[in-house]
Amino acid sequence: MAQTPPFIKDSLDKYINKGLKDWNLPGLAVVIVKDGKVIVMKGYGVADLETKAPVNENTLFMIASNTKLFTGTALALLEHRKKLSLNDKITKYFPKYELYDKTSTELTTIKDLLAHRIGTNTFQGDFTFWNTKLTRTEIMDKMKLLKPSKLFRQDFGYCNSCYLTAGEVIPQVTGITWEKFVGDSIIKPLQMNNTYMLFSDLKDRKNLATPYTTSFTSKITKVPYDNWNNLAPAASMVSNISDLSHWLIFQLDSGKYNGKKIMPFNVLQKTRDVNIITGSRKSSIYPVHFRGYGLGVFSSDYNGKQIFWHTGGAGGMVSNVCFVPEERLGIAILTNNDNQNFFEALRYQILDAYLGVAYT
């Protein structure tokens, strides 16, 4: 087993505590998994500024778009079970489904939706769907109003209603809801016992981080919890670093957890295969040249290794989940101020420490 880098052993606490102060960040939870073992699992700061309840490994945060890889994995699993093909046309399952133009409607597949490649702008329409009383079916119906400004299957445009639509194929082929299928097929086998599929599942949970922002003024302000049950396959899950360590171990051990095979590795590979290029120019900041998107996860090179990651942003909370299979390294960071980039700075410092990049 490789030695733990000095930054992780000697400087991590100091770096995080300084970051909380510099970025006006109430609380943060971080887990690092390496070679099948949890190296760091720790909370910093507070979950709530009024009660001063500390963040610990069981503190719940909305993981928002880190939900997407669970949806992509579930659909890849159903393809493996021959219940569907990711290249199936979406109109096979929803004959009345429409996009803005007839050609895109006829061509769009499950994979197109999961790869954000229907030609719309990033977040186009999303903010008219968040926190509304629109049903999942009503949101899907309104996608025909989204006039694309980009080219179908050529341009990447991040799309939450696409993930909702893809996720709604699951009940069409299994007879059970997205939340039950993902819960039964992934969450339970991974013993993620404090992970919740919907925000409405959280009734009276005590160790739940409070969401905050500094977006409106320099003063930190409490904001309401987002309720994204109507866009659930894109963004509704709630979890903690303890449970996410199980997810990371599963990703890094080829689909196994606790020595037990949860699903075939080719299912995980399918989620990681790049379906659309999101960038191919050398970064001026990071040791990165190529970037792409699979089925709910970004992929890029990083100092000669392939890394996979996704961020998640809810009102008052942002998160990152990242794994490097070649190094058997996994990282998850959960925070409760949505107007800060410390959660990303920390991820890169951890990556740099393990992948031999000079400290920045």
Beta strands, then each sheet from edge to edge (+ up, - down):
strand 1: 27-34
strand 2: 37-45
strand 3: 61-62
strand 4: 212-213
strand 5: 221-222
strand 6: 238-239
strand 7: 256-257
strand 8: 260-261
strand 9: 276-279
strand 10: 291-293
strand 11: 298-302
strand 12: 305-314
strand 13: 317-324
strand 14: 329-335
sheet 1: 2+ 1- 14+ 13- 12+ 11- 10+ 9-
sheet 2: 3+ 6-
sheet 3: 4+ 5-
sheet 4: 7+ 8-
end
